[in-house]
């Protein structure tokens, strides 16, 4: 299959690894199909993508692909196909409840919002009209919605004008009263169609929601064809302003500017130096919790911090560390670290190294040894990395301890 990668186009799209009997094993998106698919056949696949994906590649027989006009469309098509086909390696050993979804609410003037899978499950079905996803990277989804919203302005927080009139008050999220002629902030900058000010009818707004639905279902050609018919009808009926507005939508859809998505995709796969630090907190083996913190290029990356409730009822910190690492490396969608930092001495370092070796993952491990006052006194493990990144290692260890203690206190407070 390595020869196949040279024939792949150097353009955005979605790729599908297929196994025996043409079964879809894994679906992914790419800024460049050729570059992304080729990355699965590098020698360091296990250390960069994890053992689960490495196993998927060894089971694959063919790779199919679908070209798209933009990274945004690749992102949306990937989510739509994952939802439709449920490929085993997209969901294997992952917590789907943590994924992000785009939700269209069931209201007269529906809102378009993002929601975690666990919150979507808890929401009454009567409150959801459509939902799209899953989207593993929340920051990329936010950038995508920003682009979509510039083409199709939608309501997300403000209340409809009719709600204000019935309540006689200003909603919690609303900047101005509709009766004063002051729409919300998003309406003022063109990202809300003026639902709050009553400047758009329910019928017209339903058209917007339908267009958003078609786009998130990966049906851009159908969407554009429908818009072209509407534009011709408007022009025939001498509604030139409406025809001009639809023409701008068609132009925007045909020339999507997704520079922000390209940047996000680059940052996610770039060679920045990522350190992950782990720590455990408990009192006499009760309410055991663990945390993972990330320091990237000498700066804490708090958006990537993670909490773990340790499932094994034990007073063994090494067993807790192993459980954390096992659960962490089940998430092959998370960027792989260049260095792992554990809190403790040789026993903790050995535990981490044995676990990684067992899973076929090659990542160096260092341990931060503390004195009797719990102050760092030495960094053991790879001495070259310890000297080159000592400040970042100590920062990561300190952040892990702070985060673990805070999480443990939070849980203890809830149990009181």
Buried (B, 14 or more C-beta within 10 A) or exposed (E): EEEBBEEBEEBBBBBBBBBEEEBBBBBBBBBBBBEBBBBBEEEEBBBBBBBBBBBBBEBBEEBEBBEBBBBBBBBBBBBBBBBEBEBBBBEBEBEBEBBBBBBBBBEEBBBBBBBBBEEBEEBEEEEBBBBBBBBBBBEBBBBBBEBBBBBBBBBBBBBBBBBBEEEEEBBEEBBBBBEEEBBBBBBBEEBBBBBBBBBBEEEEBEBBBEBBBBBBBBBBEEBBEBBEEBBEEBBEEEBEEBBEEBBEBBEBBEEBEBEBBBEBBEEBBEEEBBBBBBBBBBEEEEBBBBBBBBBBEEEBBEEBBBBBEBEEEBEBBBBBBBBBBEBBBBBBBBBBBBBBBBBBBEEBBBBBBEBBEEBEBEBBBBBBBBEEEEEBEEBBBBEEBBEEBEEBBBBBBBBBBEBBBBBBEEBBEEEE
